[in-house]
């Protein structure tokens, strides 16, 4: 089940009909209202998984209110508190060319343009200006700005990313 993508965190029941307040973990517009299938997997706080059918979705400012079929009271909804909404990778809408979801990049092997191994992309930091890729090779850590001028190639099927280092981005003594 680990290959599934988490796209929402359930906070608490809302109202008297078993609805749930969810924090979106996706910046895909309409992620909740345009689910390709109404079925989602919920990873409960105890680690178990439950398949649920989404019945209704209301998007608010920074949260979403959703209802599952067969959940009609706040007491029934309480078991979902701190749960994670997950979908399979095949339910994720295709990103436009040149745009990648974080889950598609994490785990890629990163190389410099000249072919030297830099490390594995382990994390993506979201910043106001641009994302930053954290690439680790043992104790070494490199911060790679997610800019078209730096990231010159991504081969998801080959598990590889090629970057053009900016001055100071990679210590030449490390290489």
C-alpha positions as CSV (number, residue, x, y, z in Angstrom):
1,X,0.0,0.0,0.0
2,X,3.1,2.3,0.3
3,X,3.1,3.1,-3.4
4,X,-0.3,4.9,-3.0
5,X,-0.3,8.7,-2.9
6,X,-1.5,10.6,0.1
7,X,-3.5,13.7,-1.0
8,X,-5.4,14.7,2.2
9,X,-5.2,14.5,6.0
10,X,-8.5,14.1,7.9
11,X,-8.8,16.5,10.8
12,X,-12.2,15.9,12.5
13,X,-15.9,15.3,12.0
14,X,-18.0,18.3,11.1
15,X,-21.7,18.7,11.6
16,X,-24.3,16.1,12.6
17,X,-24.3,14.0,9.4
18,X,-20.8,12.4,9.6
19,X,-19.0,14.8,7.3
20,X,-15.2,15.2,7.7
21,X,-12.9,18.2,7.6
22,X,-9.8,17.5,5.4
23,X,-6.6,19.4,4.8
24,X,-5.6,18.9,1.2
25,X,-2.0,17.7,0.6
26,X,-2.2,18.3,-3.1
27,X,-2.1,21.5,-5.1
28,X,-3.9,19.9,-8.1
29,X,-6.9,22.1,-8.7
30,X,-10.2,20.2,-8.2
31,X,-8.3,17.2,-6.7
32,X,-11.3,16.3,-4.5
33,X,-14.2,17.3,-6.8
34,X,-12.8,15.5,-9.8
35,X,-11.6,12.2,-8.5
36,X,-11.5,9.8,-11.4
37,X,-13.2,7.2,-9.2
38,X,-15.2,8.0,-6.1
39,X,-13.2,5.3,-4.3
40,X,-10.4,6.3,-2.0
41,X,-8.3,4.4,0.5
42,X,-8.1,5.8,4.0
43,X,-5.1,4.9,6.1
44,X,-6.5,5.0,9.6
45,X,-4.5,6.3,12.6
46,X,-4.0,2.7,13.7
47,X,-2.3,1.8,10.4
48,X,-5.2,-0.2,8.9
49,X,-6.6,0.7,5.5
50,X,-10.3,1.1,4.7
51,X,-11.8,1.6,1.2
52,X,-14.4,4.4,1.2
53,X,-16.7,5.9,-1.4
54,X,-16.8,9.6,-1.5
55,X,-20.4,10.8,-1.6
56,X,-20.1,14.6,-1.4
57,X,-17.3,17.2,-1.5
58,X,-17.3,20.8,-0.6
59,X,-14.1,22.8,-1.1
60,X,-13.6,25.7,1.3
61,X,-10.7,28.1,1.5
62,X,-7.8,25.8,2.7
63,X,-9.8,22.8,3.7
64,X,-12.3,20.4,2.2
65,X,-15.5,18.9,3.7
66,X,-16.3,15.5,2.5
67,X,-18.8,12.7,3.2
68,X,-18.4,9.0,2.8
69,X,-21.2,6.6,1.8
70,X,-22.5,4.8,4.9
71,X,-21.0,7.3,7.4
72,X,-24.0,9.2,8.8
73,X,-23.1,10.3,12.3
74,X,-20.2,12.2,14.0
75,X,-19.6,9.0,16.0
76,X,-19.2,6.9,12.9
77,X,-16.9,9.6,11.4
78,X,-14.7,9.7,14.5
79,X,-12.7,6.6,13.5
80,X,-11.3,8.6,10.5
81,X,-9.7,11.3,12.7
82,X,-6.0,11.6,11.7
83,X,-6.5,9.4,8.7
84,X,-4.9,9.9,5.4
85,X,-6.8,9.9,2.1
86,X,-4.9,7.9,-0.6
87,X,-5.3,7.1,-4.2
88,X,-3.4,4.8,-6.5
89,X,-0.9,6.3,-8.9
90,X,-3.2,5.4,-11.8
91,X,-5.9,7.8,-10.4
92,X,-3.5,10.8,-10.5
93,X,-4.2,13.1,-13.5
94,X,-1.4,13.3,-16.0
95,X,0.8,16.4,-15.4
96,X,1.6,18.6,-18.3
97,X,4.9,18.0,-20.1
98,X,7.8,19.2,-18.1
99,X,5.8,19.3,-14.8
100,X,6.2,16.5,-12.2
101,X,4.6,15.5,-9.0
102,X,6.9,15.3,-6.0
103,X,6.2,11.5,-5.7
104,X,7.5,11.1,-9.3
105,X,10.8,12.7,-8.4
106,X,11.6,11.4,-5.0
107,X,14.0,8.4,-5.3
108,X,15.5,9.5,-8.7
109,X,19.2,9.1,-9.0
110,X,20.7,12.6,-9.7
111,X,23.7,13.2,-12.0
112,X,25.6,16.3,-13.1
113,X,25.6,17.1,-16.8
114,X,29.1,15.6,-17.1
115,X,27.9,12.3,-15.8
116,X,29.2,12.4,-12.3
117,X,26.9,10.9,-9.6
118,X,25.5,13.5,-7.2
119,X,23.1,11.4,-5.0
120,X,19.5,10.4,-4.6
121,X,16.6,12.9,-4.5
122,X,15.1,12.3,-1.1
123,X,12.9,15.3,-0.4
124,X,11.3,18.3,-2.0
125,X,11.0,21.5,-0.1
126,X,8.3,24.0,-1.2
127,X,9.4,27.6,-1.0
128,X,7.8,30.8,-2.2
129,X,10.2,31.2,-5.1
130,X,10.7,27.6,-6.4
131,X,10.9,24.1,-5.0
132,X,14.3,22.9,-3.8
133,X,15.4,19.3,-4.2
134,X,17.3,17.7,-1.4
135,X,19.8,15.3,-2.9
136,X,21.8,13.0,-0.5
137,X,24.9,10.9,-1.1
138,X,25.8,9.4,2.3
139,X,26.6,12.3,4.6
140,X,26.7,14.8,1.8
141,X,23.6,16.9,1.1
142,X,23.0,19.1,-1.9
143,X,20.2,21.6,-2.3
144,X,19.2,21.8,-5.9
145,X,16.8,24.6,-7.0
146,X,14.0,23.2,-9.2
147,X,14.6,25.6,-12.1
148,X,14.5,24.7,-15.8
149,X,18.0,26.3,-16.1
150,X,19.3,23.8,-13.5
151,X,17.3,20.6,-14.1
152,X,18.2,19.8,-17.7
153,X,16.6,16.3,-17.8
154,X,14.2,14.0,-16.0
155,X,13.8,10.4,-17.0
156,X,11.2,8.9,-14.7
157,X,11.1,5.5,-16.4
158,X,15.0,5.3,-16.1
159,X,14.9,6.7,-12.6
160,X,17.3,9.5,-13.4
161,X,17.6,13.3,-13.2
162,X,20.4,15.4,-14.8
163,X,21.3,18.8,-13.4
164,X,23.5,21.7,-14.5
165,X,25.2,23.0,-11.4
166,X,25.0,26.7,-10.6
167,X,28.2,28.3,-9.2
168,X,28.6,27.2,-5.5
169,X,25.8,24.6,-5.7
170,X,28.3,21.6,-5.7
171,X,31.6,21.8,-3.9
172,X,34.2,20.6,-6.5
173,X,36.2,19.0,-3.6
174,X,33.3,16.6,-3.0
175,X,33.3,15.3,-6.6
